């Protein structure tokens, strides 16, 4: 029987990645006024958003599976490859959709300055959050429970040239994948709308 050398819980990672999508739906789709509660939830949303991008770093577990002598080739091809493709794609889609909802919300309130810097700023914060989570083993809740430690570790990492390069690499990765996912989502949306128009015309 094959054993998968995975050192993380898929369900927990999926839930952590799904939380920002739920918060984004409430903040930018359901809520109609910005109260104190709204801002508190927005803070939690920003703190948890990197979890949706963090799962991309779980590719290291797939690499470990490829290198493992206990994993057969058929199991790798027909089980692990589809699993990781679906898992990584779905979780990053949560990240993309959450940001798109937030972007439309900002645009609706006619904030041109914030509208321009929002996307790069979010990717940069996500890159920093993923770095702190993967390499410093900090969690999103640490921002609330241990803000001083998070702030201190962030300053230490930023002062390290190697860390800055890793954060920059993550930023470029998220930025590029976000652009790719956004384009694919737009193409799919247009095709679905076109099909619906054709069907409505026929009927």
Residue pairs with C-beta under 8 A, 6 or more apart in sequence:
2 70
2 71
2 72
2 75
3 70
4 65
4 71
4 80
5 61
5 64
5 65
5 68
5 70
5 71
6 61
6 64
6 65
7 61
8 58
8 61
10 87
13 51
13 54
13 55
13 58
13 91
14 87
14 91
16 48
16 51
16 54
16 140
17 51
17 52
17 54
17 55
17 91
17 94
17 95
18 94
19 48
19 51
20 45
20 48
20 49
20 51
20 52
20 94
20 95
20 98
21 52
21 94
21 97
21 98
23 41
23 44
23 45
23 48
23 98
24 45
24 97
24 98
24 101
24 102
25 101
26 41
27 38
27 41
27 42
27 45
27 101
27 102
27 105
28 101
28 102
28 104
28 105
29 101
31 38
45 98
46 125
47 129
47 140
47 141
47 143
47 144
48 140
49 95
49 98
49 99
49 122
49 125
49 126
49 129
50 125
50 126
50 128
50 129
50 130
50 133
50 140
51 133
51 140
52 91
52 92
52 94
52 95
52 98
53 92
53 95
53 126
53 127
53 129
53 130
53 170
53 174
54 129
54 130
54 133
54 134
55 87
55 88
55 91
55 92
56 88
56 91
56 92
56 130
56 173
56 177
57 130
57 134
58 84
58 87
58 88
59 84
59 88
62 80
62 84
65 71
65 76
65 80
66 76
71 80
92 177
92 181
93 181
95 126
95 174
95 178
96 178
96 181
96 182
96 185
97 185
99 119
99 122
99 178
100 182
100 185
102 118
102 122
103 115
103 118
103 119
106 114
106 115
106 118
107 115
119 175
119 178
120 175
123 171
123 174
123 175
123 178
124 167
124 171
126 170
126 171
126 174
127 167
127 168
127 170
127 171
127 173
127 174
128 154
128 167
129 140
130 170
131 157
131 163
131 166
131 167
131 170
132 138
132 150
132 153
132 154
132 157
133 139
133 140
135 157
135 163
135 166
136 153
136 157
138 149
138 150
138 153
142 149
142 150
143 150
157 163
157 164
157 167
158 164
158 167
